[in-house]
Amino acid sequence: MLSTCPDRTSADHIARTLVEEGLAACVNIVDGISSIYRWQGKLETAQESLLLIKTTRETGKLLEKRLVSLHPYELPEIISVPIQTGFAPYLDWITKNTGVKT
């Protein structure tokens, strides 16, 4: 799953929360993303941090709901990218480290 944040502080908070709550196995934070977009009829530019969120399809909807509640943007970017293939032990690790913690 992909999502952008307005700054490193919000990116760190969201990433840590998602991993602590078992909604993501890992979140990479990529700083220094330059975004150009149209918002409310105007061309805007922003420096953002990109979250690369590793989760499972089964956990995806819960993660999306939580991400919306944590996110500072009125309309956060939340894009799911399906895993077509990958190193099986890594994919198993994602599965073992996601799911609602009891």
Chimera marker file (.cmm) of the C-alpha trace (Angstrom):
<marker_set name="trace">
<marker id="1" x="0.000" y="0.000" z="0.000" r="1" g="1" b="0" radius="0.5"/>
<marker id="2" x="1.225" y="3.519" z="-0.757" r="1" g="1" b="0" radius="0.5"/>
<marker id="3" x="0.457" y="6.766" z="1.028" r="1" g="1" b="0" radius="0.5"/>
<marker id="4" x="2.079" y="10.191" z="1.160" r="1" g="1" b="0" radius="0.5"/>
<marker id="5" x="2.414" y="12.373" z="4.276" r="1" g="1" b="0" radius="0.5"/>
<marker id="6" x="3.082" y="16.095" z="4.596" r="1" g="1" b="0" radius="0.5"/>
<marker id="7" x="6.167" y="15.642" z="6.786" r="1" g="1" b="0" radius="0.5"/>
<marker id="8" x="8.473" y="13.146" z="8.489" r="1" g="1" b="0" radius="0.5"/>
<marker id="9" x="6.811" y="13.563" z="11.886" r="1" g="1" b="0" radius="0.5"/>
<marker id="10" x="3.387" y="12.435" z="10.652" r="1" g="1" b="0" radius="0.5"/>
<marker id="11" x="4.994" y="9.686" z="8.542" r="1" g="1" b="0" radius="0.5"/>
<marker id="12" x="6.870" y="8.327" z="11.591" r="1" g="1" b="0" radius="0.5"/>
<marker id="13" x="3.739" y="8.407" z="13.735" r="1" g="1" b="0" radius="0.5"/>
<marker id="14" x="1.595" y="6.631" z="11.157" r="1" g="1" b="0" radius="0.5"/>
<marker id="15" x="4.261" y="4.025" z="10.359" r="1" g="1" b="0" radius="0.5"/>
<marker id="16" x="4.941" y="3.188" z="14.004" r="1" g="1" b="0" radius="0.5"/>
<marker id="17" x="1.222" y="2.938" z="14.816" r="1" g="1" b="0" radius="0.5"/>
<marker id="18" x="0.469" y="0.631" z="11.875" r="1" g="1" b="0" radius="0.5"/>
<marker id="19" x="3.327" y="-1.729" z="12.789" r="1" g="1" b="0" radius="0.5"/>
<marker id="20" x="2.578" y="-1.657" z="16.534" r="1" g="1" b="0" radius="0.5"/>
<marker id="21" x="-1.080" y="-2.491" z="15.882" r="1" g="1" b="0" radius="0.5"/>
<marker id="22" x="-0.195" y="-5.376" z="13.554" r="1" g="1" b="0" radius="0.5"/>
<marker id="23" x="-1.767" y="-3.772" z="10.508" r="1" g="1" b="0" radius="0.5"/>
<marker id="24" x="1.586" y="-3.667" z="8.705" r="1" g="1" b="0" radius="0.5"/>
<marker id="25" x="4.653" y="-5.877" z="8.965" r="1" g="1" b="0" radius="0.5"/>
<marker id="26" x="6.918" y="-3.033" z="7.828" r="1" g="1" b="0" radius="0.5"/>
<marker id="27" x="6.612" y="0.547" z="6.637" r="1" g="1" b="0" radius="0.5"/>
<marker id="28" x="9.401" y="2.177" z="4.649" r="1" g="1" b="0" radius="0.5"/>
<marker id="29" x="9.515" y="5.965" z="4.738" r="1" g="1" b="0" radius="0.5"/>
<marker id="30" x="10.972" y="7.711" z="1.708" r="1" g="1" b="0" radius="0.5"/>
<marker id="31" x="11.645" y="11.390" z="2.369" r="1" g="1" b="0" radius="0.5"/>
<marker id="32" x="12.028" y="14.125" z="-0.209" r="1" g="1" b="0" radius="0.5"/>
<marker id="33" x="9.167" y="13.256" z="-2.547" r="1" g="1" b="0" radius="0.5"/>
<marker id="34" x="8.207" y="16.212" z="-4.730" r="1" g="1" b="0" radius="0.5"/>
<marker id="35" x="4.516" y="16.172" z="-5.585" r="1" g="1" b="0" radius="0.5"/>
<marker id="36" x="2.710" y="18.284" z="-8.167" r="1" g="1" b="0" radius="0.5"/>
<marker id="37" x="-1.059" y="17.932" z="-8.148" r="1" g="1" b="0" radius="0.5"/>
<marker id="38" x="-4.364" y="19.693" z="-8.652" r="1" g="1" b="0" radius="0.5"/>
<marker id="39" x="-6.326" y="20.401" z="-5.464" r="1" g="1" b="0" radius="0.5"/>
<marker id="40" x="-9.574" y="22.357" z="-5.314" r="1" g="1" b="0" radius="0.5"/>
<marker id="41" x="-9.012" y="23.750" z="-8.804" r="1" g="1" b="0" radius="0.5"/>
<marker id="42" x="-5.427" y="24.942" z="-8.214" r="1" g="1" b="0" radius="0.5"/>
<marker id="43" x="-2.076" y="23.535" z="-9.231" r="1" g="1" b="0" radius="0.5"/>
<marker id="44" x="-0.144" y="22.749" z="-6.031" r="1" g="1" b="0" radius="0.5"/>
<marker id="45" x="3.347" y="21.549" z="-5.167" r="1" g="1" b="0" radius="0.5"/>
<marker id="46" x="4.532" y="19.946" z="-1.954" r="1" g="1" b="0" radius="0.5"/>
<marker id="47" x="7.451" y="18.113" z="-0.392" r="1" g="1" b="0" radius="0.5"/>
<marker id="48" x="6.174" y="14.895" z="1.154" r="1" g="1" b="0" radius="0.5"/>
<marker id="49" x="7.242" y="11.598" z="2.670" r="1" g="1" b="0" radius="0.5"/>
<marker id="50" x="6.096" y="8.421" z="0.956" r="1" g="1" b="0" radius="0.5"/>
<marker id="51" x="4.992" y="5.415" z="3.011" r="1" g="1" b="0" radius="0.5"/>
<marker id="52" x="5.537" y="1.959" z="1.477" r="1" g="1" b="0" radius="0.5"/>
<marker id="53" x="3.336" y="-0.206" z="3.674" r="1" g="1" b="0" radius="0.5"/>
<marker id="54" x="3.731" y="-4.003" z="3.683" r="1" g="1" b="0" radius="0.5"/>
<marker id="55" x="0.543" y="-5.839" z="4.621" r="1" g="1" b="0" radius="0.5"/>
<marker id="56" x="-1.703" y="-8.640" z="3.434" r="1" g="1" b="0" radius="0.5"/>
<marker id="57" x="-4.877" y="-8.476" z="1.388" r="1" g="1" b="0" radius="0.5"/>
<marker id="58" x="-6.803" y="-9.771" z="4.416" r="1" g="1" b="0" radius="0.5"/>
<marker id="59" x="-5.547" y="-6.904" z="6.596" r="1" g="1" b="0" radius="0.5"/>
<marker id="60" x="-5.783" y="-4.247" z="3.894" r="1" g="1" b="0" radius="0.5"/>
<marker id="61" x="-9.269" y="-2.903" z="4.632" r="1" g="1" b="0" radius="0.5"/>
<marker id="62" x="-8.560" y="-2.609" z="8.371" r="1" g="1" b="0" radius="0.5"/>
<marker id="63" x="-5.301" y="-0.840" z="7.576" r="1" g="1" b="0" radius="0.5"/>
<marker id="64" x="-7.066" y="1.548" z="5.200" r="1" g="1" b="0" radius="0.5"/>
<marker id="65" x="-9.649" y="2.481" z="7.822" r="1" g="1" b="0" radius="0.5"/>
<marker id="66" x="-6.954" y="3.079" z="10.448" r="1" g="1" b="0" radius="0.5"/>
<marker id="67" x="-4.790" y="5.050" z="8.024" r="1" g="1" b="0" radius="0.5"/>
<marker id="68" x="-7.692" y="7.393" z="7.273" r="1" g="1" b="0" radius="0.5"/>
<marker id="69" x="-8.188" y="7.992" z="11.012" r="1" g="1" b="0" radius="0.5"/>
<marker id="70" x="-4.475" y="8.740" z="11.572" r="1" g="1" b="0" radius="0.5"/>
<marker id="71" x="-3.800" y="10.808" z="8.471" r="1" g="1" b="0" radius="0.5"/>
<marker id="72" x="-3.572" y="14.610" z="8.597" r="1" g="1" b="0" radius="0.5"/>
<marker id="73" x="-4.774" y="15.068" z="5.012" r="1" g="1" b="0" radius="0.5"/>
<marker id="74" x="-8.437" y="15.673" z="4.246" r="1" g="1" b="0" radius="0.5"/>
<marker id="75" x="-8.103" y="13.263" z="1.309" r="1" g="1" b="0" radius="0.5"/>
<marker id="76" x="-5.146" y="10.931" z="1.913" r="1" g="1" b="0" radius="0.5"/>
<marker id="77" x="-3.552" y="8.963" z="-0.879" r="1" g="1" b="0" radius="0.5"/>
<marker id="78" x="-4.182" y="5.278" z="-0.183" r="1" g="1" b="0" radius="0.5"/>
<marker id="79" x="-3.302" y="3.020" z="-3.098" r="1" g="1" b="0" radius="0.5"/>
<marker id="80" x="-3.058" y="-0.753" z="-2.900" r="1" g="1" b="0" radius="0.5"/>
<marker id="81" x="-0.590" y="-2.549" z="-5.130" r="1" g="1" b="0" radius="0.5"/>
<marker id="82" x="-1.050" y="-6.321" z="-5.283" r="1" g="1" b="0" radius="0.5"/>
<marker id="83" x="1.986" y="-8.539" z="-4.839" r="1" g="1" b="0" radius="0.5"/>
<marker id="84" x="2.250" y="-10.634" z="-7.979" r="1" g="1" b="0" radius="0.5"/>
<marker id="85" x="5.264" y="-12.602" z="-6.850" r="1" g="1" b="0" radius="0.5"/>
<marker id="86" x="7.997" y="-12.383" z="-4.266" r="1" g="1" b="0" radius="0.5"/>
<marker id="87" x="10.535" y="-14.235" z="-2.163" r="1" g="1" b="0" radius="0.5"/>
<marker id="88" x="8.384" y="-16.794" z="-0.313" r="1" g="1" b="0" radius="0.5"/>
<marker id="89" x="10.126" y="-16.477" z="3.095" r="1" g="1" b="0" radius="0.5"/>
<marker id="90" x="9.650" y="-12.685" z="2.991" r="1" g="1" b="0" radius="0.5"/>
<marker id="91" x="5.978" y="-13.008" z="2.054" r="1" g="1" b="0" radius="0.5"/>
<marker id="92" x="5.526" y="-15.499" z="4.917" r="1" g="1" b="0" radius="0.5"/>
<marker id="93" x="7.153" y="-12.978" z="7.259" r="1" g="1" b="0" radius="0.5"/>
<marker id="94" x="4.628" y="-10.322" z="6.190" r="1" g="1" b="0" radius="0.5"/>
<marker id="95" x="1.764" y="-12.728" z="6.887" r="1" g="1" b="0" radius="0.5"/>
<marker id="96" x="3.154" y="-13.709" z="10.307" r="1" g="1" b="0" radius="0.5"/>
<marker id="97" x="3.576" y="-10.060" z="11.300" r="1" g="1" b="0" radius="0.5"/>
<marker id="98" x="0.181" y="-8.723" z="10.296" r="1" g="1" b="0" radius="0.5"/>
<marker id="99" x="-3.259" y="-9.262" z="11.715" r="1" g="1" b="0" radius="0.5"/>
<marker id="100" x="-5.068" y="-7.734" z="14.648" r="1" g="1" b="0" radius="0.5"/>
<marker id="101" x="-3.053" y="-8.119" z="17.858" r="1" g="1" b="0" radius="0.5"/>
<marker id="102" x="-4.976" y="-9.559" z="20.798" r="1" g="1" b="0" radius="0.5"/>
<link id1="1" id2="2" r="1" g="1" b="0" radius="0.2"/>
<link id1="2" id2="3" r="1" g="1" b="0" radius="0.2"/>
<link id1="3" id2="4" r="1" g="1" b="0" radius="0.2"/>
<link id1="4" id2="5" r="1" g="1" b="0" radius="0.2"/>
<link id1="5" id2="6" r="1" g="1" b="0" radius="0.2"/>
<link id1="6" id2="7" r="1" g="1" b="0" radius="0.2"/>
<link id1="7" id2="8" r="1" g="1" b="0" radius="0.2"/>
<link id1="8" id2="9" r="1" g="1" b="0" radius="0.2"/>
<link id1="9" id2="10" r="1" g="1" b="0" radius="0.2"/>
<link id1="10" id2="11" r="1" g="1" b="0" radius="0.2"/>
<link id1="11" id2="12" r="1" g="1" b="0" radius="0.2"/>
<link id1="12" id2="13" r="1" g="1" b="0" radius="0.2"/>
<link id1="13" id2="14" r="1" g="1" b="0" radius="0.2"/>
<link id1="14" id2="15" r="1" g="1" b="0" radius="0.2"/>
<link id1="15" id2="16" r="1" g="1" b="0" radius="0.2"/>
<link id1="16" id2="17" r="1" g="1" b="0" radius="0.2"/>
<link id1="17" id2="18" r="1" g="1" b="0" radius="0.2"/>
<link id1="18" id2="19" r="1" g="1" b="0" radius="0.2"/>
<link id1="19" id2="20" r="1" g="1" b="0" radius="0.2"/>
<link id1="20" id2="21" r="1" g="1" b="0" radius="0.2"/>
<link id1="21" id2="22" r="1" g="1" b="0" radius="0.2"/>
<link id1="22" id2="23" r="1" g="1" b="0" radius="0.2"/>
<link id1="23" id2="24" r="1" g="1" b="0" radius="0.2"/>
<link id1="24" id2="25" r="1" g="1" b="0" radius="0.2"/>
<link id1="25" id2="26" r="1" g="1" b="0" radius="0.2"/>
<link id1="26" id2="27" r="1" g="1" b="0" radius="0.2"/>
<link id1="27" id2="28" r="1" g="1" b="0" radius="0.2"/>
<link id1="28" id2="29" r="1" g="1" b="0" radius="0.2"/>
<link id1="29" id2="30" r="1" g="1" b="0" radius="0.2"/>
<link id1="30" id2="31" r="1" g="1" b="0" radius="0.2"/>
<link id1="31" id2="32" r="1" g="1" b="0" radius="0.2"/>
<link id1="32" id2="33" r="1" g="1" b="0" radius="0.2"/>
<link id1="33" id2="34" r="1" g="1" b="0" radius="0.2"/>
<link id1="34" id2="35" r="1" g="1" b="0" radius="0.2"/>
<link id1="35" id2="36" r="1" g="1" b="0" radius="0.2"/>
<link id1="36" id2="37" r="1" g="1" b="0" radius="0.2"/>
<link id1="37" id2="38" r="1" g="1" b="0" radius="0.2"/>
<link id1="38" id2="39" r="1" g="1" b="0" radius="0.2"/>
<link id1="39" id2="40" r="1" g="1" b="0" radius="0.2"/>
<link id1="40" id2="41" r="1" g="1" b="0" radius="0.2"/>
<link id1="41" id2="42" r="1" g="1" b="0" radius="0.2"/>
<link id1="42" id2="43" r="1" g="1" b="0" radius="0.2"/>
<link id1="43" id2="44" r="1" g="1" b="0" radius="0.2"/>
<link id1="44" id2="45" r="1" g="1" b="0" radius="0.2"/>
<link id1="45" id2="46" r="1" g="1" b="0" radius="0.2"/>
<link id1="46" id2="47" r="1" g="1" b="0" radius="0.2"/>
<link id1="47" id2="48" r="1" g="1" b="0" radius="0.2"/>
<link id1="48" id2="49" r="1" g="1" b="0" radius="0.2"/>
<link id1="49" id2="50" r="1" g="1" b="0" radius="0.2"/>
<link id1="50" id2="51" r="1" g="1" b="0" radius="0.2"/>
<link id1="51" id2="52" r="1" g="1" b="0" radius="0.2"/>
<link id1="52" id2="53" r="1" g="1" b="0" radius="0.2"/>
<link id1="53" id2="54" r="1" g="1" b="0" radius="0.2"/>
<link id1="54" id2="55" r="1" g="1" b="0" radius="0.2"/>
<link id1="55" id2="56" r="1" g="1" b="0" radius="0.2"/>
<link id1="56" id2="57" r="1" g="1" b="0" radius="0.2"/>
<link id1="57" id2="58" r="1" g="1" b="0" radius="0.2"/>
<link id1="58" id2="59" r="1" g="1" b="0" radius="0.2"/>
<link id1="59" id2="60" r="1" g="1" b="0" radius="0.2"/>
<link id1="60" id2="61" r="1" g="1" b="0" radius="0.2"/>
<link id1="61" id2="62" r="1" g="1" b="0" radius="0.2"/>
<link id1="62" id2="63" r="1" g="1" b="0" radius="0.2"/>
<link id1="63" id2="64" r="1" g="1" b="0" radius="0.2"/>
<link id1="64" id2="65" r="1" g="1" b="0" radius="0.2"/>
<link id1="65" id2="66" r="1" g="1" b="0" radius="0.2"/>
<link id1="66" id2="67" r="1" g="1" b="0" radius="0.2"/>
<link id1="67" id2="68" r="1" g="1" b="0" radius="0.2"/>
<link id1="68" id2="69" r="1" g="1" b="0" radius="0.2"/>
<link id1="69" id2="70" r="1" g="1" b="0" radius="0.2"/>
<link id1="70" id2="71" r="1" g="1" b="0" radius="0.2"/>
<link id1="71" id2="72" r="1" g="1" b="0" radius="0.2"/>
<link id1="72" id2="73" r="1" g="1" b="0" radius="0.2"/>
<link id1="73" id2="74" r="1" g="1" b="0" radius="0.2"/>
<link id1="74" id2="75" r="1" g="1" b="0" radius="0.2"/>
<link id1="75" id2="76" r="1" g="1" b="0" radius="0.2"/>
<link id1="76" id2="77" r="1" g="1" b="0" radius="0.2"/>
<link id1="77" id2="78" r="1" g="1" b="0" radius="0.2"/>
<link id1="78" id2="79" r="1" g="1" b="0" radius="0.2"/>
<link id1="79" id2="80" r="1" g="1" b="0" radius="0.2"/>
<link id1="80" id2="81" r="1" g="1" b="0" radius="0.2"/>
<link id1="81" id2="82" r="1" g="1" b="0" radius="0.2"/>
<link id1="82" id2="83" r="1" g="1" b="0" radius="0.2"/>
<link id1="83" id2="84" r="1" g="1" b="0" radius="0.2"/>
<link id1="84" id2="85" r="1" g="1" b="0" radius="0.2"/>
<link id1="85" id2="86" r="1" g="1" b="0" radius="0.2"/>
<link id1="86" id2="87" r="1" g="1" b="0" radius="0.2"/>
<link id1="87" id2="88" r="1" g="1" b="0" radius="0.2"/>
<link id1="88" id2="89" r="1" g="1" b="0" radius="0.2"/>
<link id1="89" id2="90" r="1" g="1" b="0" radius="0.2"/>
<link id1="90" id2="91" r="1" g="1" b="0" radius="0.2"/>
<link id1="91" id2="92" r="1" g="1" b="0" radius="0.2"/>
<link id1="92" id2="93" r="1" g="1" b="0" radius="0.2"/>
<link id1="93" id2="94" r="1" g="1" b="0" radius="0.2"/>
<link id1="94" id2="95" r="1" g="1" b="0" radius="0.2"/>
<link id1="95" id2="96" r="1" g="1" b="0" radius="0.2"/>
<link id1="96" id2="97" r="1" g="1" b="0" radius="0.2"/>
<link id1="97" id2="98" r="1" g="1" b="0" radius="0.2"/>
<link id1="98" id2="99" r="1" g="1" b="0" radius="0.2"/>
<link id1="99" id2="100" r="1" g="1" b="0" radius="0.2"/>
<link id1="100" id2="101" r="1" g="1" b="0" radius="0.2"/>
<link id1="101" id2="102" r="1" g="1" b="0" radius="0.2"/>
</marker_set>
